[in-house]
Amino acid sequence: MDKACQKKATFAPLGGMTGTTVLAISNLGAPILVYSGHKVFAGPYHRNVAGNLLALDAFLGSADDARRIVEAHRVGLVAICPGNGESRTLTQKAPQGFLAGLLRGSVPDWLEPVSETKGSPIELYRVRQAG
């Protein structure tokens, strides 16, 4: 099992999906780029300040804050990795935040769980389109 979500096989479901922007923690940025071809905001790069802050604002803020960011930046998927240390750190920092809620199973109505990823190292959520 790939608890930290770093192995190629973990990203196979994501790689098979139509290209979009994925909201994910920075630790997942590079593997998403390499293994799936999707776009991301965050990555473990010190010069990516704006993208990293955007992802942090989404995950540490409320679900409403995250929704505003997702809509403003045309995000199509949200990816979480419950076993990654960064996920645990952000949840401790903001126990009432968007990421913490997702990890507890609280999925806002503007997201749709991708059923085939439930219980896998990376869990995916499709952003429901307005209208």
N, C-alpha and C positions, 0 to 999 in steps of 0.2 A: 504494500500500500504506500502511496506517495503522499504522506501527510502534509509535507511542505509545498506540494504542487510545483515540482520542478522538472518532472520527467515528461518526455515527448508523448507517451501514451495517454497521459492524463489530459492532454489538450486535444485528443482526437475528436471528441464531440464538437468542440469549439471550431476546430479546423474544417469541419464539414458544413459549417453554417455560412450563409451569405455574409460577405464582408460588411462590417459596421464598426462603429466606435464602441469599445468595451470599457465600462467603468470598473476598475479593479485596483487593489492595493499595489503599491509600487513594486513589491517583490514579485508580482506576477507580470509586470510590464514586459520585461525582456522575453520570457518564455511565450507570452501571447504573441508578440511580434514574430518570433522565430518559428513557432509551431503552428500558427494559424493564419497569419496574414492580416488579421484585424488591426485596427488602430487603437491606441491607448493614450491616456493622459499622463499617467505616472509610470516612472521607472526608477531604478536605483542609480540615478545620475545626478550629480550635484549641480549641474548646469540646467536642469529641467525644473527650475523653481516654480514657474507658473503652473505647469501640469501637475506637479506633485501637490501643490497647494490646493488646486481645484479638486483633486481626488480626496485629499484630507478634509476639505470643507464639506464635501458630499458625505463622506463616511462618518465624520465626527458630528455633523449637524443632524437635524431632525430629518424625518422622511420627507417633509415638505421642502426643506432646504435642498435635499438630494434631488427631488423632483424638478425643482427650478433649474438646477445645474444640468440635469439630464436633458430637459427640454431645450435649454438655451444652446446646448452643444451637440444636439442630435445624437444622443447615445442610443444605441439599439439593444445592448445587452449589459447586464450587471453580472460580474463574476465574483464569487467569494470562495475562499479557501479556509474553512474553519480550523484546519490543523497548522496553518502557517503562523509563526511567531508574531508577525506584524499584525495579523488579525486579532490575536490575543491582546497585544499591546494597545491597539486602538480601542478595543472593547473595554479595557480597564480604564483608559483615558476618558472615554465617553460612554458610560454604561447605558445611557438613554439615547444614544445616537443611532443613526440609520444602520450602520454595520452591526452594532450590537443587537438591534432589533431583528435583522435578517438572521443572525446566528441563533437567536432564540426562536426563530420560526415565525416571526411577525412580518408578513409580507404585505406591503401596501397594495391597494387596489390597482395602482398604475403599473404593477409588475405582474408577470405571469411566469410561474416556475416552469422550467424546461424539465419535464417529468423524467426523461431518461438520465438526467444528471443528479437526481435526488439521491443523497447518501454517498455520492462519489467524492473524491478529493476536492474537485471543483464543482460547485453548484452554480448553475446559470439561471438567469431570469431575463425574459424578454420584456422590453418596455412596450406597454400597450399604447397603440397610437390613438391620439385624441380623435373624437368624432366617430 
